[in-house]
Amino acid sequence: MSKAGEIVKEVIGNVRTVQAFVGEEKAVKLYRDALINTYKYGRKGGLAKGLGLGAMHCVLFFSWALLVWFTGIIVHKEISNGGESFTTMLKVVIAGL
């Protein structure tokens, strides 16, 4: 985006010269090309960030699901009560962070 910003700044700063030499079309083409390049890089970066954040949340929610499932088994078999199991579950999550 900085390249596109530089082009706009230069054209607006020299608007009389650009208009005198009929450079509007060239300026628009340069600006469009700069924006297209920025858009391509933005899409790749957005995809990478989205996949990374999605994978992280996937692991987080699967961990919670596994913890709740296992805690349910422990309470159901009366190895521990619900309060102690829930406290232990939260301790495991906080320690994992």
N, C-alpha and C positions, 0 to 999 in steps of 0.2 A: 504494500500500500504506500510505502514511502516513495517509490518511484512515481506512482500516479500523482501523489501529492506534490512532488517536485515539478512535474509537468504542468499541473494546474497553476502552481505558484509562479512559474516562469511565464506562462501564457498570460495570466491575469496581470502580472507586473509589466509586461510588454505588449499590452493589448493593442495599442496603436500601431506598433511595428508589425504585429501579426496580421492585423487587418489591412495595413498598407500593402503588404506583400501577399495577400490572399492566402494566408497560412492556416485558416480555420480548419479546413479538411485534414491537413497534416496533423494539426494539434489534436483534433478529435480522434484520429486514427492512432496516434501515439498513446493517448490516454486510454483508449479502448484496449489496446494491446497490453498496456501495463495492468489494467484491471483484470483482464483475462488470466494473465500469469499469476496475479495475486489470488484470484479465485481458485485456480488449480491447486496452488500450494495450500490454500485454506481448506479445500475439500480433503486433501490428503491428511493434513494435520487434524482436522475434525474427526475423520474416520479413525485415526490412530488413538486420539484421546477418548473417543466414544467406546472403542473396543477395550481399551485399558480400563476405563472406569466401569464398563459393563462386566468385565471379568472380575474385577475387584468386588463389586457388589454381589456377583454370583457366588463367589467363595464365601463372602460374609453371610449371605442368607442361607446357603447350604450348611454352614457351620452352626448357625442358630437352629436350623431344622434338626440337625443331628443331635445337638445338645438337648433340645426339648424332647425329642424322641427317647433319648437315653434316660433323661430324667423321669419321663413317664414310666419307663420300664422299672426303674429303681423304686419309684413310689408304688407302682402296682404290685411289685413283689414284696413290698413292705420291708425293704432293706433300710429305707430312710423315710422320714416324713416329708411333706411338701415344702414346708418352710425351709428346712435345712437344704433340701435339694435345690430350691430356687436360689438361695443365698450362694451355694456352691456354683451354680450355673452362672450367676452374675460375676462371681470372683474369677471364674475361668475366662469369661469374655473380657473383663477389664484387664486381666493379666495378659491376654492375647493382644490387646491394643498396645 
